[in-house]
Amino acid sequence: MQVKLGERILAGLSPKATPYEIRDTAVTGLVLRVQPSGIMTYYCEFRNTQGERIESSSVEQILFRSVRPKMKH
């Protein structure tokens, strides 16, 4: 799913039987993964020859509005 992530979107998300990801349309590479437990984790996704992906932080640790500016650098 691709949407412009924001606090209203985050508030409306709920866990499902399997993990799912939402990609931000405003910042390339910003991904939010929602686990069946309800834990939400941001990822900074980048492409290289190994297809590596770096975990940024859980939603509980940071406010969403602080993630997007960091991803733009």
Backbone torsions as a table, in degrees:
resi	resn	phi	psi	omega
1	MET	NA	139.9	177.9
2	GLN	-124.8	125.1	177.9
3	VAL	-147.5	166.4	171.0
4	LYS	-83.0	106.5	-177.1
5	LEU	-64.0	140.6	177.1
6	GLY	-160.4	171.8	-175.4
7	GLU	-63.6	-31.9	177.8
8	ARG	-67.7	-41.1	176.9
9	ILE	-62.6	-47.3	-179.1
10	LEU	-58.9	-40.8	-178.3
11	ALA	-65.6	-26.6	-177.9
12	GLY	-90.6	-2.5	-178.8
13	LEU	-81.7	144.4	176.2
14	SER	-137.4	154.1	-179.6
15	PRO	-66.8	153.1	175.6
16	LYS	-123.2	178.6	-178.3
17	ALA	-64.1	-28.4	178.4
18	THR	-126.5	154.9	177.9
19	PRO	-61.7	148.7	174.3
20	TYR	-141.9	160.5	-176.9
21	GLU	-123.0	146.3	174.9
22	ILE	-124.0	128.2	-179.3
23	ARG	-101.7	135.7	179.5
24	ASP	-77.5	132.2	178.8
25	THR	-83.6	-16.4	-178.1
26	ALA	-86.2	-29.1	-178.0
27	VAL	-129.2	112.9	178.9
28	THR	-61.2	130.4	177.1
29	GLY	94.1	-8.0	178.2
30	LEU	-87.5	118.8	-176.3
31	VAL	-127.8	138.9	174.2
32	LEU	-113.5	124.6	178.9
33	ARG	-108.4	128.5	179.6
34	VAL	-108.9	120.5	-179.2
35	GLN	-88.4	157.9	176.3
36	PRO	-57.6	-25.9	178.3
37	SER	-74.4	-12.6	-177.7
38	GLY	98.8	-8.8	178.3
39	ILE	-69.6	132.7	178.5
40	MET	-113.8	133.3	-178.3
41	THR	-130.8	133.2	173.5
42	TYR	-83.9	145.5	173.7
43	TYR	-129.4	143.2	169.3
44	CYS	-99.8	109.5	-176.7
45	GLU	-99.7	127.0	176.9
46	PHE	-131.5	157.5	-177.8
47	ARG	-106.9	130.4	169.4
48	ASN	-145.8	-173.7	-175.6
49	THR	-66.7	-23.3	178.2
50	GLN	-92.1	-8.2	-178.1
51	GLY	65.6	34.1	-176.5
52	GLU	-67.7	154.9	179.3
53	ARG	-140.3	135.8	-177.4
54	ILE	-111.5	130.7	174.8
55	GLU	-77.9	132.4	-178.5
56	SER	-92.1	-61.7	-176.4
57	SER	-173.6	158.0	174.8
58	SER	-82.6	155.3	-178.1
59	VAL	-60.3	-33.8	-178.2
60	GLU	-65.4	-24.2	-175.3
61	GLN	-87.4	-22.7	-176.6
62	ILE	-139.9	158.9	173.8
63	LEU	-86.9	142.4	-177.5
64	PHE	-54.9	-41.8	-174.8
65	ARG	-62.9	-14.4	177.9
66	SER	-90.2	-10.5	-177.6
67	VAL	-80.8	-49.4	-173.5
68	ARG	-58.6	-45.6	179.1
69	PRO	-60.3	-35.7	179.4
70	LYS	-68.0	-32.6	-179.1
71	MET	-73.3	-22.2	-177.1
72	LYS	-78.6	-8.8	-178.4
73	HIS	-91.9	NA	NA
